[in-house]
Amino acid sequence: MEETADPTFDRVDIKILRALQSEGRLTNAELAARVNVSAATCHRRTQRLFEEGYITGVRAEIAPAAVALGALVMVGVVLDRSTP
């Protein structure tokens, strides 16, 4: 991710984004410690990143086998006779 010329988006914001991208379940206190800012500053900046659209959501990745979800895939192929 490149730094932008936008003065409201700085290195701390980039550190927050990188930390959350790699480990989205960090508590605010853990995140603040990782990016070397106070918990209040971290919370304020994280909220701003959500509000300004830099962070659009937090998701859970589910293991299909663990919750007994299988996958059925049907593939159809149509070939044109003129295709070599």
DOZATI-69127 format. One record per atom (N, C-alpha, C): residue in one letter; atom name; x, y, z; residue number from 0. Coordinates in nm, 3 decimals. Example, Ala and Ser with C-alpha at 12.3 -4.5 7.8 and 13.67 -1.06 7.14 Angstrom:
REM DOZATI-69127
<residu = a | atome = N | xx = 1.319 | yy = -0.569 | zz = 0.780 | num = 0>;
<residu = a | atome = CA | xx = 1.230 | yy = -0.450 | zz = 0.780 | num = 0>;
<residu = a | atome = C | xx = 1.320 | yy = -0.330 | zz = 0.780 | num = 0>;
<residu = s | atome = N | xx = 1.285 | yy = -0.225 | zz = 0.708 | num = 1>;
<residu = s | atome = CA | xx = 1.367 | yy = -0.106 | zz = 0.714 | num = 1>;
<residu = s | atome = C | xx = 1.290 | yy = 0.003 | zz = 0.787 | num = 1>;
END
This chain:
REM DOZATI-69127
<residu = m | atome = N | xx = 0.084 | yy = -0.116 | zz = 0.000 | num = 0>;
<residu = m | atome = CA | xx = 0.000 | yy = 0.000 | zz = 0.000 | num = 0>;
<residu = m | atome = C | xx = 0.089 | yy = 0.123 | zz = 0.000 | num = 0>;
<residu = e | atome = N | xx = 0.064 | yy = 0.217 | zz = -0.088 | num = 1>;
<residu = e | atome = CA | xx = 0.144 | yy = 0.338 | zz = -0.096 | num = 1>;
<residu = e | atome = C | xx = 0.086 | yy = 0.445 | zz = -0.004 | num = 1>;
<residu = e | atome = N | xx = 0.175 | yy = 0.529 | zz = 0.045 | num = 2>;
<residu = e | atome = CA | xx = 0.129 | yy = 0.641 | zz = 0.125 | num = 2>;
<residu = e | atome = C | xx = 0.072 | yy = 0.745 | zz = 0.030 | num = 2>;
<residu = t | atome = N | xx = -0.033 | yy = 0.813 | zz = 0.073 | num = 3>;
<residu = t | atome = CA | xx = -0.095 | yy = 0.914 | zz = -0.011 | num = 3>;
<residu = t | atome = C | xx = -0.048 | yy = 1.052 | zz = 0.030 | num = 3>;
<residu = a | atome = N | xx = -0.078 | yy = 1.150 | zz = -0.054 | num = 4>;
<residu = a | atome = CA | xx = -0.044 | yy = 1.288 | zz = -0.023 | num = 4>;
<residu = a | atome = C | xx = -0.146 | yy = 1.349 | zz = 0.073 | num = 4>;
<residu = d | atome = N | xx = -0.252 | yy = 1.278 | zz = 0.101 | num = 5>;
<residu = d | atome = CA | xx = -0.357 | yy = 1.326 | zz = 0.190 | num = 5>;
<residu = d | atome = C | xx = -0.300 | yy = 1.341 | zz = 0.332 | num = 5>;
<residu = p | atome = N | xx = -0.297 | yy = 1.463 | zz = 0.386 | num = 6>;
<residu = p | atome = CA | xx = -0.236 | yy = 1.483 | zz = 0.518 | num = 6>;
<residu = p | atome = C | xx = -0.314 | yy = 1.416 | zz = 0.632 | num = 6>;
<residu = t | atome = N | xx = -0.440 | yy = 1.375 | zz = 0.609 | num = 7>;
<residu = t | atome = CA | xx = -0.516 | yy = 1.310 | zz = 0.714 | num = 7>;
<residu = t | atome = C | xx = -0.492 | yy = 1.159 | zz = 0.716 | num = 7>;
<residu = f | atome = N | xx = -0.412 | yy = 1.110 | zz = 0.624 | num = 8>;
<residu = f | atome = CA | xx = -0.382 | yy = 0.967 | zz = 0.614 | num = 8>;
<residu = f | atome = C | xx = -0.231 | yy = 0.953 | zz = 0.627 | num = 8>;
<residu = d | atome = N | xx = -0.183 | yy = 0.909 | zz = 0.743 | num = 9>;
<residu = d | atome = CA | xx = -0.040 | yy = 0.907 | zz = 0.767 | num = 9>;
<residu = d | atome = C | xx = 0.012 | yy = 0.766 | zz = 0.797 | num = 9>;
<residu = r | atome = N | xx = 0.136 | yy = 0.760 | zz = 0.843 | num = 10>;
<residu = r | atome = CA | xx = 0.200 | yy = 0.630 | zz = 0.869 | num = 10>;
<residu = r | atome = C | xx = 0.130 | yy = 0.550 | zz = 0.978 | num = 10>;
<residu = v | atome = N | xx = 0.077 | yy = 0.616 | zz = 1.077 | num = 11>;
<residu = v | atome = CA | xx = 0.004 | yy = 0.545 | zz = 1.183 | num = 11>;
<residu = v | atome = C | xx = -0.120 | yy = 0.479 | zz = 1.124 | num = 11>;
<residu = d | atome = N | xx = -0.191 | yy = 0.552 | zz = 1.037 | num = 12>;
<residu = d | atome = CA | xx = -0.308 | yy = 0.494 | zz = 0.971 | num = 12>;
<residu = d | atome = C | xx = -0.268 | yy = 0.371 | zz = 0.889 | num = 12>;
<residu = i | atome = N | xx = -0.159 | yy = 0.380 | zz = 0.820 | num = 13>;
<residu = i | atome = CA | xx = -0.111 | yy = 0.266 | zz = 0.739 | num = 13>;
<residu = i | atome = C | xx = -0.077 | yy = 0.148 | zz = 0.830 | num = 13>;
<residu = k | atome = N | xx = -0.012 | yy = 0.175 | zz = 0.943 | num = 14>;
<residu = k | atome = CA | xx = 0.019 | yy = 0.068 | zz = 1.038 | num = 14>;
<residu = k | atome = C | xx = -0.109 | yy = 0.003 | zz = 1.091 | num = 14>;
<residu = i | atome = N | xx = -0.209 | yy = 0.084 | zz = 1.120 | num = 15>;
<residu = i | atome = CA | xx = -0.337 | yy = 0.030 | zz = 1.168 | num = 15>;
<residu = i | atome = C | xx = -0.400 | yy = -0.058 | zz = 1.062 | num = 15>;
<residu = l | atome = N | xx = -0.403 | yy = -0.011 | zz = 0.938 | num = 16>;
<residu = l | atome = CA | xx = -0.462 | yy = -0.089 | zz = 0.829 | num = 16>;
<residu = l | atome = C | xx = -0.389 | yy = -0.221 | zz = 0.808 | num = 16>;
<residu = r | atome = N | xx = -0.257 | yy = -0.216 | zz = 0.810 | num = 17>;
<residu = r | atome = CA | xx = -0.179 | yy = -0.339 | zz = 0.790 | num = 17>;
<residu = r | atome = C | xx = -0.201 | yy = -0.438 | zz = 0.904 | num = 17>;
<residu = a | atome = N | xx = -0.204 | yy = -0.388 | zz = 1.026 | num = 18>;
<residu = a | atome = CA | xx = -0.225 | yy = -0.477 | zz = 1.141 | num = 18>;
<residu = a | atome = C | xx = -0.363 | yy = -0.541 | zz = 1.136 | num = 18>;
<residu = l | atome = N | xx = -0.465 | yy = -0.462 | zz = 1.105 | num = 19>;
<residu = l | atome = CA | xx = -0.600 | yy = -0.517 | zz = 1.099 | num = 19>;
<residu = l | atome = C | xx = -0.619 | yy = -0.611 | zz = 0.981 | num = 19>;
<residu = q | atome = N | xx = -0.549 | yy = -0.582 | zz = 0.871 | num = 20>;
<residu = q | atome = CA | xx = -0.560 | yy = -0.670 | zz = 0.755 | num = 20>;
<residu = q | atome = C | xx = -0.500 | yy = -0.806 | zz = 0.785 | num = 20>;
<residu = s | atome = N | xx = -0.391 | yy = -0.809 | zz = 0.860 | num = 21>;
<residu = s | atome = CA | xx = -0.328 | yy = -0.938 | zz = 0.890 | num = 21>;
<residu = s | atome = C | xx = -0.394 | yy = -1.010 | zz = 1.007 | num = 21>;
<residu = e | atome = N | xx = -0.452 | yy = -0.933 | zz = 1.100 | num = 22>;
<residu = e | atome = CA | xx = -0.515 | yy = -0.995 | zz = 1.217 | num = 22>;
<residu = e | atome = C | xx = -0.632 | yy = -0.908 | zz = 1.262 | num = 22>;
<residu = g | atome = N | xx = -0.746 | yy = -0.931 | zz = 1.202 | num = 23>;
<residu = g | atome = CA | xx = -0.863 | yy = -0.847 | zz = 1.223 | num = 23>;
<residu = g | atome = C | xx = -0.928 | yy = -0.857 | zz = 1.360 | num = 23>;
<residu = r | atome = N | xx = -0.889 | yy = -0.955 | zz = 1.440 | num = 24>;
<residu = r | atome = CA | xx = -0.951 | yy = -0.973 | zz = 1.571 | num = 24>;
<residu = r | atome = C | xx = -0.875 | yy = -0.904 | zz = 1.684 | num = 24>;
<residu = l | atome = N | xx = -0.781 | yy = -0.819 | zz = 1.652 | num = 25>;
<residu = l | atome = CA | xx = -0.706 | yy = -0.748 | zz = 1.755 | num = 25>;
<residu = l | atome = C | xx = -0.800 | yy = -0.659 | zz = 1.836 | num = 25>;
<residu = t | atome = N | xx = -0.778 | yy = -0.657 | zz = 1.966 | num = 26>;
<residu = t | atome = CA | xx = -0.853 | yy = -0.561 | zz = 2.048 | num = 26>;
<residu = t | atome = C | xx = -0.792 | yy = -0.423 | zz = 2.025 | num = 26>;
<residu = n | atome = N | xx = -0.864 | yy = -0.321 | zz = 2.067 | num = 27>;
<residu = n | atome = CA | xx = -0.812 | yy = -0.186 | zz = 2.051 | num = 27>;
<residu = n | atome = C | xx = -0.681 | yy = -0.169 | zz = 2.127 | num = 27>;
<residu = a | atome = N | xx = -0.671 | yy = -0.227 | zz = 2.247 | num = 28>;
<residu = a | atome = CA | xx = -0.549 | yy = -0.217 | zz = 2.327 | num = 28>;
<residu = a | atome = C | xx = -0.432 | yy = -0.285 | zz = 2.257 | num = 28>;
<residu = e | atome = N | xx = -0.456 | yy = -0.404 | zz = 2.200 | num = 29>;
<residu = e | atome = CA | xx = -0.349 | yy = -0.475 | zz = 2.128 | num = 29>;
<residu = e | atome = C | xx = -0.306 | yy = -0.397 | zz = 2.004 | num = 29>;
<residu = l | atome = N | xx = -0.404 | yy = -0.345 | zz = 1.932 | num = 30>;
<residu = l | atome = CA | xx = -0.374 | yy = -0.267 | zz = 1.812 | num = 30>;
<residu = l | atome = C | xx = -0.294 | yy = -0.142 | zz = 1.848 | num = 30>;
<residu = a | atome = N | xx = -0.334 | yy = -0.073 | zz = 1.953 | num = 31>;
<residu = a | atome = CA | xx = -0.264 | yy = 0.048 | zz = 1.997 | num = 31>;
<residu = a | atome = C | xx = -0.119 | yy = 0.016 | zz = 2.032 | num = 31>;
<residu = a | atome = N | xx = -0.096 | yy = -0.096 | zz = 2.100 | num = 32>;
<residu = a | atome = CA | xx = 0.040 | yy = -0.136 | zz = 2.136 | num = 32>;
<residu = a | atome = C | xx = 0.123 | yy = -0.166 | zz = 2.011 | num = 32>;
<residu = r | atome = N | xx = 0.061 | yy = -0.229 | zz = 1.912 | num = 33>;
<residu = r | atome = CA | xx = 0.135 | yy = -0.263 | zz = 1.789 | num = 33>;
<residu = r | atome = C | xx = 0.176 | yy = -0.141 | zz = 1.709 | num = 33>;
<residu = v | atome = N | xx = 0.093 | yy = -0.038 | zz = 1.711 | num = 34>;
<residu = v | atome = CA | xx = 0.124 | yy = 0.080 | zz = 1.629 | num = 34>;
<residu = v | atome = C | xx = 0.182 | yy = 0.194 | zz = 1.713 | num = 34>;
<residu = n | atome = N | xx = 0.206 | yy = 0.166 | zz = 1.842 | num = 35>;
<residu = n | atome = CA | xx = 0.272 | yy = 0.260 | zz = 1.932 | num = 35>;
<residu = n | atome = C | xx = 0.198 | yy = 0.393 | zz = 1.949 | num = 35>;
<residu = v | atome = N | xx = 0.068 | yy = 0.383 | zz = 1.973 | num = 36>;
<residu = v | atome = CA | xx = -0.012 | yy = 0.501 | zz = 2.007 | num = 36>;
<residu = v | atome = C | xx = -0.099 | yy = 0.465 | zz = 2.127 | num = 36>;
<residu = s | atome = N | xx = -0.160 | yy = 0.566 | zz = 2.188 | num = 37>;
<residu = s | atome = CA | xx = -0.248 | yy = 0.538 | zz = 2.302 | num = 37>;
<residu = s | atome = C | xx = -0.375 | yy = 0.469 | zz = 2.253 | num = 37>;
<residu = a | atome = N | xx = -0.443 | yy = 0.403 | zz = 2.345 | num = 38>;
<residu = a | atome = CA | xx = -0.568 | yy = 0.334 | zz = 2.310 | num = 38>;
<residu = a | atome = C | xx = -0.673 | yy = 0.432 | zz = 2.259 | num = 38>;
<residu = a | atome = N | xx = -0.679 | yy = 0.550 | zz = 2.319 | num = 39>;
<residu = a | atome = CA | xx = -0.777 | yy = 0.651 | zz = 2.275 | num = 39>;
<residu = a | atome = C | xx = -0.747 | yy = 0.698 | zz = 2.133 | num = 39>;
<residu = t | atome = N | xx = -0.620 | yy = 0.723 | zz = 2.104 | num = 40>;
<residu = t | atome = CA | xx = -0.581 | yy = 0.765 | zz = 1.969 | num = 40>;
<residu = t | atome = C | xx = -0.611 | yy = 0.656 | zz = 1.869 | num = 40>;
<residu = c | atome = N | xx = -0.579 | yy = 0.533 | zz = 1.905 | num = 41>;
<residu = c | atome = CA | xx = -0.604 | yy = 0.420 | zz = 1.816 | num = 41>;
<residu = c | atome = C | xx = -0.753 | yy = 0.406 | zz = 1.786 | num = 41>;
<residu = h | atome = N | xx = -0.836 | yy = 0.416 | zz = 1.889 | num = 42>;
<residu = h | atome = CA | xx = -0.980 | yy = 0.404 | zz = 1.870 | num = 42>;
<residu = h | atome = C | xx = -1.032 | yy = 0.515 | zz = 1.779 | num = 42>;
<residu = r | atome = N | xx = -0.989 | yy = 0.636 | zz = 1.804 | num = 43>;
<residu = r | atome = CA | xx = -1.033 | yy = 0.751 | zz = 1.724 | num = 43>;
<residu = r | atome = C | xx = -0.992 | yy = 0.733 | zz = 1.577 | num = 43>;
<residu = r | atome = N | xx = -0.869 | yy = 0.690 | zz = 1.555 | num = 44>;
<residu = r | atome = CA | xx = -0.821 | yy = 0.672 | zz = 1.417 | num = 44>;
<residu = r | atome = C | xx = -0.891 | yy = 0.556 | zz = 1.347 | num = 44>;
<residu = t | atome = N | xx = -0.914 | yy = 0.447 | zz = 1.420 | num = 45>;
<residu = t | atome = CA | xx = -0.984 | yy = 0.333 | zz = 1.361 | num = 45>;
<residu = t | atome = C | xx = -1.126 | yy = 0.371 | zz = 1.323 | num = 45>;
<residu = q | atome = N | xx = -1.193 | yy = 0.444 | zz = 1.410 | num = 46>;
<residu = q | atome = CA | xx = -1.329 | yy = 0.491 | zz = 1.378 | num = 46>;
<residu = q | atome = C | xx = -1.328 | yy = 0.579 | zz = 1.253 | num = 46>;
<residu = r | atome = N | xx = -1.229 | yy = 0.668 | zz = 1.243 | num = 47>;
<residu = r | atome = CA | xx = -1.220 | yy = 0.756 | zz = 1.126 | num = 47>;
<residu = r | atome = C | xx = -1.195 | yy = 0.674 | zz = 0.999 | num = 47>;
<residu = l | atome = N | xx = -1.111 | yy = 0.571 | zz = 1.008 | num = 48>;
<residu = l | atome = CA | xx = -1.084 | yy = 0.487 | zz = 0.891 | num = 48>;
<residu = l | atome = C | xx = -1.211 | yy = 0.415 | zz = 0.845 | num = 48>;
<residu = f | atome = N | xx = -1.296 | yy = 0.375 | zz = 0.939 | num = 49>;
<residu = f | atome = CA | xx = -1.426 | yy = 0.317 | zz = 0.903 | num = 49>;
<residu = f | atome = C | xx = -1.515 | yy = 0.423 | zz = 0.838 | num = 49>;
<residu = e | atome = N | xx = -1.526 | yy = 0.537 | zz = 0.902 | num = 50>;
<residu = e | atome = CA | xx = -1.615 | yy = 0.643 | zz = 0.854 | num = 50>;
<residu = e | atome = C | xx = -1.576 | yy = 0.695 | zz = 0.716 | num = 50>;
<residu = e | atome = N | xx = -1.445 | yy = 0.702 | zz = 0.688 | num = 51>;
<residu = e | atome = CA | xx = -1.398 | yy = 0.753 | zz = 0.559 | num = 51>;
<residu = e | atome = C | xx = -1.391 | yy = 0.645 | zz = 0.452 | num = 51>;
<residu = g | atome = N | xx = -1.426 | yy = 0.522 | zz = 0.487 | num = 52>;
<residu = g | atome = CA | xx = -1.433 | yy = 0.415 | zz = 0.388 | num = 52>;
<residu = g | atome = C | xx = -1.304 | yy = 0.340 | zz = 0.361 | num = 52>;
<residu = y | atome = N | xx = -1.199 | yy = 0.366 | zz = 0.439 | num = 53>;
<residu = y | atome = CA | xx = -1.076 | yy = 0.289 | zz = 0.421 | num = 53>;
<residu = y | atome = C | xx = -1.094 | yy = 0.146 | zz = 0.470 | num = 53>;
<residu = i | atome = N | xx = -1.176 | yy = 0.128 | zz = 0.573 | num = 54>;
<residu = i | atome = CA | xx = -1.213 | yy = -0.005 | zz = 0.622 | num = 54>;
<residu = i | atome = C | xx = -1.363 | yy = -0.018 | zz = 0.596 | num = 54>;
<residu = t | atome = N | xx = -1.400 | yy = -0.119 | zz = 0.519 | num = 55>;
<residu = t | atome = CA | xx = -1.541 | yy = -0.133 | zz = 0.482 | num = 55>;
<residu = t | atome = C | xx = -1.614 | yy = -0.239 | zz = 0.562 | num = 55>;
<residu = g | atome = N | xx = -1.542 | yy = -0.319 | zz = 0.638 | num = 56>;
<residu = g | atome = CA | xx = -1.609 | yy = -0.421 | zz = 0.717 | num = 56>;
<residu = g | atome = C | xx = -1.510 | yy = -0.515 | zz = 0.781 | num = 56>;
<residu = v | atome = N | xx = -1.563 | yy = -0.597 | zz = 0.870 | num = 57>;
<residu = v | atome = CA | xx = -1.484 | yy = -0.700 | zz = 0.937 | num = 57>;
<residu = v | atome = C | xx = -1.555 | yy = -0.831 | zz = 0.911 | num = 57>;
<residu = r | atome = N | xx = -1.481 | yy = -0.930 | zz = 0.865 | num = 58>;
<residu = r | atome = CA | xx = -1.543 | yy = -1.056 | zz = 0.824 | num = 58>;
<residu = r | atome = C | xx = -1.478 | yy = -1.175 | zz = 0.895 | num = 58>;
<residu = a | atome = N | xx = -1.554 | yy = -1.282 | zz = 0.903 | num = 59>;
<residu = a | atome = CA | xx = -1.503 | yy = -1.408 | zz = 0.957 | num = 59>;
<residu = a | atome = C | xx = -1.491 | yy = -1.506 | zz = 0.841 | num = 59>;
<residu = e | atome = N | xx = -1.381 | yy = -1.577 | zz = 0.836 | num = 60>;
<residu = e | atome = CA | xx = -1.361 | yy = -1.680 | zz = 0.735 | num = 60>;
<residu = e | atome = C | xx = -1.397 | yy = -1.813 | zz = 0.799 | num = 60>;
<residu = i | atome = N | xx = -1.501 | yy = -1.876 | zz = 0.747 | num = 61>;
<residu = i | atome = CA | xx = -1.553 | yy = -2.000 | zz = 0.804 | num = 61>;
<residu = i | atome = C | xx = -1.488 | yy = -2.120 | zz = 0.735 | num = 61>;
<residu = a | atome = N | xx = -1.452 | yy = -2.221 | zz = 0.812 | num = 62>;
<residu = a | atome = CA | xx = -1.399 | yy = -2.345 | zz = 0.758 | num = 62>;
<residu = a | atome = C | xx = -1.518 | yy = -2.434 | zz = 0.722 | num = 62>;
<residu = p | atome = N | xx = -1.549 | yy = -2.453 | zz = 0.593 | num = 63>;
<residu = p | atome = CA | xx = -1.668 | yy = -2.529 | zz = 0.554 | num = 63>;
<residu = p | atome = C | xx = -1.673 | yy = -2.670 | zz = 0.613 | num = 63>;
<residu = a | atome = N | xx = -1.560 | yy = -2.738 | zz = 0.618 | num = 64>;
<residu = a | atome = CA | xx = -1.560 | yy = -2.875 | zz = 0.670 | num = 64>;
<residu = a | atome = C | xx = -1.595 | yy = -2.878 | zz = 0.819 | num = 64>;
<residu = a | atome = N | xx = -1.557 | yy = -2.775 | zz = 0.891 | num = 65>;
<residu = a | atome = CA | xx = -1.584 | yy = -2.771 | zz = 1.035 | num = 65>;
<residu = a | atome = C | xx = -1.732 | yy = -2.754 | zz = 1.067 | num = 65>;
<residu = v | atome = N | xx = -1.806 | yy = -2.693 | zz = 0.976 | num = 66>;
<residu = v | atome = CA | xx = -1.950 | yy = -2.672 | zz = 0.998 | num = 66>;
<residu = v | atome = C | xx = -2.033 | yy = -2.759 | zz = 0.905 | num = 66>;
<residu = a | atome = N | xx = -1.971 | yy = -2.864 | zz = 0.853 | num = 67>;
<residu = a | atome = CA | xx = -2.038 | yy = -2.963 | zz = 0.768 | num = 67>;
<residu = a | atome = C | xx = -2.101 | yy = -2.902 | zz = 0.643 | num = 67>;
<residu = l | atome = N | xx = -2.033 | yy = -2.806 | zz = 0.584 | num = 68>;
<residu = l | atome = CA | xx = -2.080 | yy = -2.750 | zz = 0.457 | num = 68>;
<residu = l | atome = C | xx = -1.993 | yy = -2.805 | zz = 0.345 | num = 68>;
<residu = g | atome = N | xx = -2.054 | yy = -2.874 | zz = 0.254 | num = 69>;
<residu = g | atome = CA | xx = -1.982 | yy = -2.925 | zz = 0.140 | num = 69>;
<residu = g | atome = C | xx = -2.001 | yy = -2.831 | zz = 0.022 | num = 69>;
<residu = a | atome = N | xx = -1.942 | yy = -2.864 | zz = -0.088 | num = 70>;
<residu = a | atome = CA | xx = -1.958 | yy = -2.783 | zz = -0.209 | num = 70>;
<residu = a | atome = C | xx = -1.993 | yy = -2.875 | zz = -0.325 | num = 70>;
<residu = l | atome = N | xx = -2.093 | yy = -2.836 | zz = -0.400 | num = 71>;
<residu = l | atome = CA | xx = -2.131 | yy = -2.908 | zz = -0.521 | num = 71>;
<residu = l | atome = C | xx = -2.108 | yy = -2.812 | zz = -0.636 | num = 71>;
<residu = v | atome = N | xx = -2.025 | yy = -2.854 | zz = -0.728 | num = 72>;
<residu = v | atome = CA | xx = -1.992 | yy = -2.769 | zz = -0.841 | num = 72>;
<residu = v | atome = C | xx = -2.034 | yy = -2.840 | zz = -0.968 | num = 72>;
<residu = m | atome = N | xx = -2.110 | yy = -2.771 | zz = -1.049 | num = 73>;
<residu = m | atome = CA | xx = -2.151 | yy = -2.825 | zz = -1.179 | num = 73>;
<residu = m | atome = C | xx = -2.090 | yy = -2.736 | zz = -1.287 | num = 73>;
<residu = v | atome = N | xx = -2.018 | yy = -2.798 | zz = -1.378 | num = 74>;
<residu = v | atome = CA | xx = -1.952 | yy = -2.723 | zz = -1.483 | num = 74>;
<residu = v | atome = C | xx = -2.003 | yy = -2.774 | zz = -1.617 | num = 74>;
<residu = g | atome = N | xx = -2.042 | yy = -2.684 | zz = -1.701 | num = 75>;
<residu = g | atome = CA | xx = -2.085 | yy = -2.720 | zz = -1.836 | num = 75>;
<residu = g | atome = C | xx = -1.990 | yy = -2.658 | zz = -1.937 | num = 75>;
<residu = v | atome = N | xx = -1.954 | yy = -2.733 | zz = -2.037 | num = 76>;
<residu = v | atome = CA | xx = -1.865 | yy = -2.683 | zz = -2.141 | num = 76>;
<residu = v | atome = C | xx = -1.931 | yy = -2.704 | zz = -2.275 | num = 76>;
<residu = v | atome = N | xx = -1.938 | yy = -2.599 | zz = -2.354 | num = 77>;
<residu = v | atome = CA | xx = -1.993 | yy = -2.607 | zz = -2.488 | num = 77>;
<residu = v | atome = C | xx = -1.880 | yy = -2.573 | zz = -2.585 | num = 77>;
<residu = l | atome = N | xx = -1.855 | yy = -2.665 | zz = -2.678 | num = 78>;
<residu = l | atome = CA | xx = -1.749 | yy = -2.642 | zz = -2.776 | num = 78>;
<residu = l | atome = C | xx = -1.809 | yy = -2.615 | zz = -2.913 | num = 78>;
<residu = d | atome = N | xx = -1.750 | yy = -2.523 | zz = -2.982 | num = 79>;
<residu = d | atome = CA | xx = -1.790 | yy = -2.492 | zz = -3.119 | num = 79>;
<residu = d | atome = C | xx = -1.709 | yy = -2.583 | zz = -3.211 | num = 79>;
<residu = r | atome = N | xx = -1.774 | yy = -2.642 | zz = -3.309 | num = 80>;
<residu = r | atome = CA | xx = -1.705 | yy = -2.735 | zz = -3.399 | num = 80>;
<residu = r | atome = C | xx = -1.590 | yy = -2.669 | zz = -3.474 | num = 80>;
<residu = s | atome = N | xx = -1.595 | yy = -2.538 | zz = -3.492 | num = 81>;
<residu = s | atome = CA | xx = -1.488 | yy = -2.471 | zz = -3.566 | num = 81>;
<residu = s | atome = C | xx = -1.367 | yy = -2.442 | zz = -3.479 | num = 81>;
<residu = t | atome = N | xx = -1.378 | yy = -2.469 | zz = -3.350 | num = 82>;
<residu = t | atome = CA | xx = -1.265 | yy = -2.445 | zz = -3.261 | num = 82>;
<residu = t | atome = C | xx = -1.167 | yy = -2.561 | zz = -3.276 | num = 82>;
<residu = p | atome = N | xx = -1.040 | yy = -2.530 | zz = -3.304 | num = 83>;
<residu = p | atome = CA | xx = -0.941 | yy = -2.638 | zz = -3.321 | num = 83>;
<residu = p | atome = C | xx = -0.912 | yy = -2.713 | zz = -3.194 | num = 83>;
END
